[in-house]
Amino acid sequence: MNEWIWLFVGLATASGIFALLVVLYPKLKGETQGYPLEAIVEPLLLPLIYEAICAAYRMSEQAMDQIGDRIKGLDKKAIADSVYAMLPDKIGDFELTVVKSVVSKERFEQLVQDAFDRFDRFYKTHRDHFDEQFGKWQQTQAPAEA
C-alpha cells in the first residue's frame, strides 16, 4: 500500500511541475526575443512602417484609378510587410544585419499590424471629423447648377 501512495505522490508532483512549466514557459519566452537592442531598434523602424502602410494605401488608390477596384486588406498587409526586404542598409546607427538579427520578418509584420491598428483606432475615434471633412470636399466637387 505504501508503494501506491508514493506512486501517486510522485505523479502529483510531476503533474504539478509540468503544469507550472506550461504556465511559466510563455512568460519566460516572452513576446520579445530578449535582445536589449529591441527597445532601441523597433522605434527606429516606425517611420518605415508608416511609409509601408501609406504605400499600400497608395497602391490601393492606383488600383481604384486603373482597374476600378481596391486592393483588399490582406493584400495591403502583404504589400506593407514586403518592405522588410527593402529596408535600407542603415537604420539609425545600426547596420541592416544588426537590425534584421534583432527584428525578424515575423516581428516586423507584427509591428506593421500594431501600427496599422493604432492608425485605425485613431481614424475610428475621429470618424465624425473625417466624415465632416469629406462632406465639405464633396460639396466643392459638385457641379454648379445653372
C-alpha positions as CSV (number, residue, x, y, z in Angstrom):
1,M,0.0,0.0,0.0
2,N,2.9,2.4,0.8
3,E,4.3,2.0,-2.8
4,W,0.9,3.2,-4.2
5,I,1.0,6.3,-2.1
6,W,4.5,7.1,-3.2
7,L,3.5,6.5,-6.8
8,F,0.5,8.9,-6.5
9,V,2.7,11.5,-4.7
10,G,5.3,11.2,-7.5
11,L,2.6,11.5,-10.2
12,A,1.0,14.5,-8.4
13,T,4.4,16.2,-8.0
14,A,5.4,15.6,-11.7
15,S,2.0,16.9,-12.8
16,G,2.3,20.0,-10.7
17,I,5.8,20.7,-12.1
18,F,4.5,20.1,-15.7
19,A,1.6,22.5,-15.1
20,L,3.9,25.1,-13.7
21,L,6.2,24.9,-16.7
22,V,3.2,25.1,-19.1
23,V,2.2,28.3,-17.3
24,L,5.7,29.8,-17.0
25,Y,7.1,28.9,-20.4
26,P,5.2,31.6,-22.4
27,K,6.2,34.2,-19.7
28,L,9.8,33.2,-19.7
29,K,9.9,33.1,-23.5
30,G,8.1,36.5,-23.7
31,E,6.9,38.3,-26.8
32,T,10.3,39.8,-27.5
33,Q,13.4,37.9,-28.4
34,G,15.2,39.1,-25.3
35,Y,17.7,41.3,-27.1
36,P,18.4,44.6,-25.3
37,L,18.6,46.4,-28.6
38,E,14.9,45.7,-29.4
39,A,13.8,48.6,-27.4
40,I,16.1,50.9,-29.4
41,V,15.8,49.4,-32.9
42,E,12.0,48.9,-33.1
43,P,11.1,52.6,-32.6
44,L,13.6,53.4,-35.4
45,L,11.6,51.3,-37.7
46,L,8.3,53.1,-37.2
47,P,8.8,55.8,-39.9
48,L,9.5,53.0,-42.4
49,I,6.5,51.0,-41.1
50,Y,4.2,54.0,-41.6
51,E,5.7,54.5,-45.1
52,A,4.9,50.9,-45.8
53,I,1.3,51.3,-44.7
54,C,1.0,54.5,-46.8
55,A,2.5,52.8,-49.8
56,A,-0.1,50.0,-49.5
57,Y,-2.9,52.6,-49.5
58,R,-1.4,54.5,-52.4
59,M,-1.3,51.2,-54.4
60,S,-4.9,50.7,-53.5
61,E,-5.7,54.2,-54.9
62,Q,-3.8,53.3,-58.0
63,A,-5.8,50.1,-58.4
64,M,-9.0,52.0,-58.0
65,D,-7.9,54.6,-60.6
66,Q,-6.7,52.0,-63.1
67,I,-9.0,48.9,-62.7
68,G,-11.9,50.3,-60.6
69,D,-11.3,48.0,-57.6
70,R,-9.5,48.5,-54.4
71,I,-6.7,46.3,-53.0
72,K,-8.2,44.3,-50.1
73,G,-6.9,44.3,-46.5
74,L,-4.8,41.2,-46.6
75,D,-3.2,42.2,-49.9
76,K,-2.4,45.6,-48.5
77,K,-0.9,44.0,-45.4
78,A,1.3,41.8,-47.6
79,I,2.5,44.9,-49.5
80,A,3.4,46.6,-46.2
81,D,5.1,43.5,-44.9
82,S,7.2,43.3,-48.1
83,V,9.0,46.5,-47.1
84,Y,11.1,44.3,-44.8
85,A,13.0,43.2,-47.8
86,M,13.6,46.8,-48.8
87,L,15.0,48.1,-45.5
88,P,17.9,50.4,-46.0
89,D,21.5,49.4,-45.3
90,K,21.5,51.5,-42.1
91,I,18.7,52.3,-39.7
92,G,19.7,54.9,-37.2
93,D,23.2,53.9,-36.1
94,F,22.6,50.2,-36.8
95,E,23.7,48.2,-39.8
96,L,20.9,46.2,-41.6
97,T,22.4,42.9,-40.5
98,V,22.1,44.0,-36.8
99,V,18.5,45.2,-37.4
100,K,17.5,42.0,-39.0
101,S,19.1,39.9,-36.3
102,V,17.1,41.9,-33.7
103,V,13.8,42.2,-35.6
104,S,12.7,39.1,-37.5
105,K,10.4,39.3,-40.5
106,E,7.6,37.9,-38.4
107,R,8.2,40.6,-35.7
108,F,8.3,43.3,-38.4
109,E,5.0,42.0,-39.7
110,Q,3.6,42.3,-36.1
111,L,5.0,45.8,-35.8
112,V,3.2,46.8,-39.1
113,Q,0.0,45.3,-37.8
114,D,0.3,47.1,-34.5
115,A,1.0,50.4,-36.2
116,F,-2.0,49.9,-38.5
117,D,-4.2,49.1,-35.5
118,R,-3.1,52.4,-33.9
119,F,-3.9,54.3,-37.1
120,D,-7.3,52.5,-37.4
121,R,-8.2,53.3,-33.8
122,F,-7.3,57.0,-34.4
123,Y,-9.4,57.1,-37.5
124,K,-12.4,55.4,-35.9
125,T,-12.1,57.7,-32.8
126,H,-12.2,60.8,-35.1
127,R,-14.6,59.4,-37.7
128,D,-17.1,62.2,-37.3
129,H,-14.4,64.8,-38.1
130,F,-13.2,63.0,-41.2
131,D,-16.8,62.5,-42.4
132,E,-17.4,66.2,-42.0
133,Q,-14.2,67.0,-44.0
134,F,-15.3,64.5,-46.7
135,G,-18.7,66.2,-46.8
136,K,-17.1,69.6,-47.3
137,W,-14.9,68.3,-50.0
138,Q,-17.8,66.5,-51.7
139,Q,-19.8,69.8,-51.8
140,T,-16.9,71.6,-53.5
141,Q,-16.8,68.9,-56.2
142,A,-20.5,69.1,-57.0
143,P,-21.2,70.6,-60.5
144,A,-22.5,74.2,-60.4
145,E,-26.2,74.4,-61.2
146,A,-27.3,76.7,-63.9
